[in-house]
C-alpha cells in the first residue's frame, strides 16, 4: 500500500504543504456531514487538493463519483483559499474483491457534474437511508440493553466493578 501512496508524489517537490481544518457540509437542514480533507499542497504556483479513496470494493464511480465531485467542488468554491485548487481523487480501490489495490488518479475536471434536481434526489435517498439506519441501530441497541443476561441479578449489597 505504501508504494501506491508514494508513487503519485514521487519526484514532486512541493512549494508548500498544509493541513486543512475539518468543516461540515450541510446536505440538508437536518444533516451535517463532516468534511475532513487530508491536505493541500502547492507546486509551481498551482494549488492541489487531493482526496484519497481506499474502498476495498464498491469504489466511487459513475453517478456516485459525479455527486461526490459536485458536492466537494461546491465546498471548494465557498472557500476563497481553495476555490482555485485542482481537485484530484486518488483512488486506491480494488477493481474487484480478488484483485490487489491499484492507483487511479482521477482529474475531476473531466467528471460530469450532477444537476441540481438529480443532486437533491440522490441526497434525499442517501439521507433517508442514513436516518433509517440510525433508527435501526438505536432500536437494536435499546433492545440489547433491556435484554436480561446471566449474571445481571447481582447481589444488591455488592458494589459494581466501577463503583
ZIVEN-V43753 format. One record per backbone hydrogen bond with DSSP energy under -0.5 kcal/mol. CO is the residue of the C=O (numbers start at 1). NH is the residue of the N-H. E is the energy in kcal/mol with one decimal. If there is no record, write none. Layout:
CO|NH|E  CO|NH|E
This chain:
1|5|-1.9  2|6|-2.5  3|7|-2.4  4|8|-0.7  6|9|-1.5  6|10|-1.1  7|10|-0.8  9|12|-1.8  11|13|-0.5  12|14|-0.8  16|42|-1.9  18|40|-2.4  23|35|-3.4  24|26|-0.5  25|27|-1.1  25|33|-3.0  28|31|-1.5  31|27|-1.8  31|28|-1.4  31|33|-0.5  33|25|-3.2  34|36|-0.6  35|23|-3.0  35|37|-0.5  37|20|-0.5  40|18|-2.6  41|48|-3.3  42|15|-3.2  42|16|-1.1  43|46|-1.7  46|43|-2.4  47|86|-3.0  48|41|-1.8  49|88|-1.9  51|90|-3.4  53|92|-3.6  55|94|-0.9  61|64|-1.3  61|65|-1.1  62|66|-2.2  63|67|-2.4  64|68|-2.3  65|69|-2.8  66|70|-2.3  66|114|-0.6  67|71|-2.6  68|72|-2.7  69|73|-2.6  70|74|-1.7  71|75|-1.9  72|76|-2.7  73|77|-2.3  74|78|-1.1  76|79|-1.3  78|80|-0.6  79|82|-1.6  79|83|-1.7  82|85|-2.1  85|87|-0.7  86|49|-3.2  86|88|-0.6  87|108|-1.5  88|51|-2.2  88|90|-0.6  89|91|-0.9  89|106|-3.2  90|53|-2.5  90|92|-0.7  91|104|-2.0  93|102|-1.5  96|99|-1.8  100|95|-0.5  104|91|-2.8  104|106|-0.6  105|107|-0.7  106|89|-2.3  106|108|-0.9  107|110|-1.9  108|111|-1.4  115|119|-2.8  116|120|-2.3  117|121|-2.1  118|122|-2.7  119|123|-2.7  120|124|-2.2  121|125|-2.1  122|126|-2.4  123|127|-2.9  124|128|-2.6  125|129|-2.1  126|130|-2.6  127|131|-2.8  128|132|-2.3  129|133|-2.3  130|134|-2.4  131|135|-2.2  132|136|-2.5  133|137|-2.8  134|138|-2.4  135|139|-2.5  136|140|-2.3  137|141|-2.0  138|142|-2.3  139|143|-2.1  140|144|-1.9  141|145|-1.9  142|146|-1.9  143|147|-1.1  149|152|-2.1  152|154|-1.2  155|158|-1.7  160|163|-1.1
